[in-house]
Amino acid sequence: MIDGLSSQTIKAIDTFTIDTIGIPSMVLMERAALAVVEKILADETDELKSYGIVCGTGNNGADGLAIGRLLVQTGKTVTLYVVGDTQRASKEFKQQLKIVKNLNLDIKTFDTVATEFEGDVVIDALFGIGLDRNVEGSYRLAITSINASKGKIIALDVPSGLSANTGQVLGIAVEAEETYTIGFMKKGFGHKGAKSYTGTVTVLDIGYPAPHFFEDIIKKEQTNGESL
């Protein structure tokens, strides 16, 4: 397992996997969703029966929609909460949103006044590794609502509001009990104070190519002194 990669390196690996190897982004997304659902079901107890998934409109949110769809297929009760402008969403998010709408899943738009995220488990799928600015507006309110929820909080890939590179809080961050991080440990998770937000971190394998295929990308990070 490769530890402590920066968001820039992980993005480069994603681009290489999609553009050079030829594995489509939606395939990686489906693999990620399957890995998360398998982990959820393996850890599930009788007390954890319903799921609220809070989705941004980028690819992390698209992962959240896919996870919700797969959980519903296993018979779970799922509510999907969408935060942000879907007209400006990523291509993958729009595709996943179309799928869950066609399947008549329970989808709610985040109401900054009244929304409380319901579920025995609340999954944070707002932001991924690309966040590099302070969280503001409806996203800040959504994170406040996630942290106030009564359910077990699981962060997808990175707790929203936590820098994947530095482990610093960008204004506000989700305080997760567990973080299911995709593919690689994030550089920022090793920094002091990050564990208060990540909780227990599990790295999920989603079938990236063998490391030797992108060893030049890893070496570049190490040469630049960016890795842990």
Backbone torsions as a table, in degrees:
resi	resn	phi	psi	omega
1	MET	NA	139.3	178.2
2	ILE	-94.3	127.5	-175.8
3	ASP	-105.9	152.8	165.1
4	GLY	63.1	48.2	179.5
5	LEU	-91.6	147.7	176.2
6	SER	-75.6	162.2	178.3
7	SER	-63.8	-34.0	179.5
8	GLN	-64.0	-41.7	179.4
9	THR	-67.9	-41.4	179.4
10	ILE	-64.3	-40.4	176.8
11	LYS	-62.5	-38.9	178.4
12	ALA	-65.2	-38.5	176.8
13	ILE	-65.9	-41.9	176.7
14	ASP	-59.1	-48.2	-179.0
15	THR	-61.2	-43.3	178.1
16	PHE	-61.5	-44.5	-178.7
17	THR	-63.0	-40.4	-177.5
18	ILE	-77.9	-50.0	-171.1
19	ASP	-85.6	-35.4	-176.4
20	THR	-95.9	-49.5	178.4
21	ILE	-72.6	-38.5	176.1
22	GLY	100.0	15.9	175.5
23	ILE	-85.5	116.7	-175.8
24	PRO	-61.8	151.0	178.7
25	SER	-55.9	-40.9	-178.4
26	MET	-66.9	-28.7	176.4
27	VAL	-69.5	-44.6	176.1
28	LEU	-59.9	-40.1	-179.9
29	MET	-64.0	-42.4	179.3
30	GLU	-65.5	-39.6	177.4
31	ARG	-63.2	-41.4	178.8
32	ALA	-62.6	-44.8	-179.8
33	ALA	-62.6	-42.5	178.8
34	LEU	-62.6	-42.1	-179.7
35	ALA	-63.7	-41.0	179.2
36	VAL	-65.3	-45.8	-178.3
37	VAL	-64.3	-40.6	177.0
38	GLU	-60.3	-40.5	178.3
39	LYS	-66.7	-43.4	178.7
40	ILE	-59.6	-48.1	-177.1
41	LEU	-67.6	-34.1	178.9
42	ALA	-66.7	-32.2	-177.1
43	ASP	-95.3	-5.7	-171.3
44	GLU	-64.9	141.9	173.4
45	THR	-117.8	172.8	-178.4
46	ASP	-62.5	-24.2	-177.7
47	GLU	-79.0	-15.4	-175.2
48	LEU	-106.3	95.5	-173.6
49	LYS	-120.2	-21.5	-177.1
50	SER	-125.4	151.7	-171.9
51	TYR	-133.4	130.0	170.2
52	GLY	-110.8	125.1	-176.7
53	ILE	-117.4	119.0	-175.3
54	VAL	-99.1	113.2	-169.6
55	CYS	-114.1	127.7	165.4
56	GLY	-76.9	-174.5	-175.0
57	THR	-106.2	14.2	173.5
58	GLY	-97.9	-161.6	-176.5
59	ASN	-72.9	-25.1	173.8
60	ASN	-65.2	-41.8	175.6
61	GLY	-65.0	-36.0	176.5
62	ALA	-63.0	-40.9	173.8
63	ASP	-58.0	-42.2	179.9
64	GLY	-60.7	-42.0	177.6
65	LEU	-62.6	-42.9	179.7
66	ALA	-64.6	-39.9	177.4
67	ILE	-61.9	-43.8	178.1
68	GLY	-59.7	-43.7	179.3
69	ARG	-60.4	-44.7	-178.5
70	LEU	-69.6	-35.0	176.5
71	LEU	-65.0	-40.6	177.2
72	VAL	-60.8	-38.5	179.9
73	GLN	-65.6	-20.9	175.8
74	THR	-91.0	2.6	176.9
75	GLY	95.7	9.4	-179.0
76	LYS	-83.1	154.9	174.1
77	THR	-87.6	122.1	-173.9
78	VAL	-132.4	134.1	169.5
79	THR	-118.2	128.1	178.2
80	LEU	-101.0	126.7	177.3
81	TYR	-111.6	125.6	-178.7
82	VAL	-106.9	126.9	179.6
83	VAL	-116.5	120.7	178.1
84	GLY	118.1	175.2	-176.1
85	ASP	-86.0	108.0	-177.7
86	THR	-68.7	-19.0	177.2
87	GLN	-69.6	-23.1	-179.6
88	ARG	-106.8	17.7	-176.1
89	ALA	-74.3	164.5	175.5
90	SER	-67.6	159.3	179.4
91	LYS	-58.4	-42.6	-179.0
92	GLU	-66.1	-38.1	177.3
93	PHE	-62.0	-45.5	-179.3
94	LYS	-61.2	-37.7	178.2
95	GLN	-66.4	-44.9	180.0
96	GLN	-67.3	-36.4	178.3
97	LEU	-64.3	-40.4	177.5
98	LYS	-60.0	-41.9	-179.0
99	ILE	-63.7	-49.0	-176.5
100	VAL	-68.6	-30.4	174.9
101	LYS	-67.6	-41.5	178.6
102	ASN	-62.6	-27.9	179.7
103	LEU	-91.9	4.3	176.8
104	ASN	59.2	38.4	175.2
105	LEU	-71.4	158.9	-179.6
106	ASP	-78.1	105.8	-176.8
107	ILE	-119.5	128.6	178.8
108	LYS	-124.8	142.2	173.9
109	THR	-85.8	135.5	-178.1
110	PHE	-62.2	124.8	177.0
111	ASP	-103.3	112.3	-173.5
112	THR	-66.3	-10.6	179.8
113	VAL	-97.3	-44.3	-166.2
114	ALA	-115.6	-11.9	-169.9
115	THR	-70.1	126.2	167.2
116	GLU	-119.1	130.7	-176.9
117	PHE	-81.5	117.2	-175.7
118	GLU	-100.2	148.1	176.6
119	GLY	146.2	146.2	172.8
120	ASP	-63.3	-28.2	174.4
121	VAL	-126.9	131.8	174.6
122	VAL	-114.0	121.0	-177.4
123	ILE	-103.5	124.0	178.5
124	ASP	-87.3	109.9	176.4
125	ALA	-127.2	39.1	-177.7
126	LEU	-77.2	-61.1	-176.3
127	PHE	-123.9	149.1	174.5
128	GLY	-105.3	-143.1	-173.6
129	ILE	-77.9	-10.8	-173.8
130	GLY	-82.6	-7.4	-175.5
131	LEU	-65.7	126.0	-179.3
132	ASP	-138.1	20.7	-179.0
133	ARG	-141.5	163.3	178.5
134	ASN	-64.3	142.8	179.5
135	VAL	-79.6	129.7	-177.4
136	GLU	-136.6	173.5	171.5
137	GLY	60.6	-138.3	-175.7
138	SER	-63.7	-29.0	179.6
139	TYR	-68.8	-39.1	176.5
140	ARG	-63.2	-43.2	178.4
141	LEU	-64.3	-37.5	179.1
142	ALA	-64.7	-41.8	178.2
143	ILE	-64.8	-39.8	175.4
144	THR	-58.5	-42.2	179.7
145	SER	-68.2	-38.0	176.6
146	ILE	-60.6	-48.5	-178.0
147	ASN	-64.7	-25.4	179.8
148	ALA	-87.9	-6.6	-176.5
149	SER	-68.8	154.8	-177.0
150	LYS	-86.4	-14.8	-176.8
151	GLY	-81.3	169.1	172.2
152	LYS	-65.5	131.9	-176.7
153	ILE	-102.0	123.5	175.7
154	ILE	-118.0	128.5	176.4
155	ALA	-95.2	139.1	178.3
156	LEU	-95.8	115.3	178.5
157	ASP	73.5	-59.8	179.6
158	VAL	-144.3	136.2	173.0
159	PRO	-58.4	126.4	-176.9
160	SER	-59.0	130.7	-177.9
161	GLY	98.6	-10.2	177.8
162	LEU	-99.4	128.8	178.3
163	SER	-68.1	125.3	178.3
164	ALA	-67.4	-21.0	-178.1
165	ASN	-90.8	-41.4	-172.3
166	THR	-109.4	-17.7	-174.7
167	GLY	76.0	7.8	179.8
168	GLN	-85.4	151.0	177.5
169	VAL	-83.8	127.2	-179.1
170	LEU	-95.2	70.0	-179.6
171	GLY	92.2	-55.2	178.8
172	ILE	-157.4	150.6	180.0
173	ALA	-144.8	152.9	175.4
174	VAL	-66.6	136.0	177.9
175	GLU	-102.8	90.9	-172.4
176	ALA	-89.5	150.0	171.5
177	GLU	-80.7	-34.5	177.0
178	GLU	-140.6	150.2	172.3
179	THR	-124.6	124.7	174.0
180	TYR	-99.7	101.3	-175.0
181	THR	-97.2	141.9	-168.0
182	ILE	-93.4	120.0	169.2
183	GLY	82.4	-53.3	-171.8
184	PHE	-142.9	146.5	171.3
185	MET	-64.3	141.8	-178.4
186	LYS	-91.1	142.1	-176.4
187	LYS	-53.3	-43.9	-175.0
188	GLY	-68.0	-18.7	-177.0
189	PHE	-66.5	-21.0	-178.8
190	GLY	-85.1	-2.3	-175.9
191	HIS	-88.3	150.7	-176.4
192	LYS	-57.3	132.0	177.5
193	GLY	94.6	-18.5	-176.5
194	ALA	-65.3	-33.4	-176.0
195	LYS	-62.8	-25.1	177.6
196	SER	-63.1	-20.5	-178.7
197	TYR	-108.2	-33.9	-178.7
198	THR	-80.8	-28.9	-169.3
199	GLY	62.4	-145.7	177.8
200	THR	-75.8	127.1	-178.1
201	VAL	-102.0	129.7	173.4
202	THR	-119.5	125.6	176.5
203	VAL	-89.2	123.3	-177.5
204	LEU	-102.3	128.2	177.0
205	ASP	-80.3	125.3	179.0
206	ILE	-117.6	15.2	173.9
207	GLY	86.5	32.8	170.6
208	TYR	-61.0	156.1	174.9
209	PRO	-58.0	160.5	178.7
210	ALA	-55.8	146.2	-173.7
211	PRO	-54.3	-29.0	-176.9
212	HIS	-65.8	-18.4	178.8
213	PHE	-70.2	-27.5	-179.5
214	PHE	-124.4	30.1	-179.0
215	GLU	-63.7	-29.7	178.3
216	ASP	-65.5	-34.5	177.7
217	ILE	-66.5	-42.3	179.1
218	ILE	-65.3	-43.1	-179.6
219	LYS	-61.4	-36.6	179.4
220	LYS	-62.4	-42.5	177.9
221	GLU	-63.4	-43.8	-178.8
222	GLN	-65.1	-38.4	178.4
223	THR	-64.7	-37.5	-179.5
224	ASN	-79.2	-4.2	177.8
225	GLY	74.3	25.1	-176.1
226	GLU	-92.6	-19.9	-174.1
227	SER	-83.3	164.5	178.5
228	LEU	-70.7	NA	NA
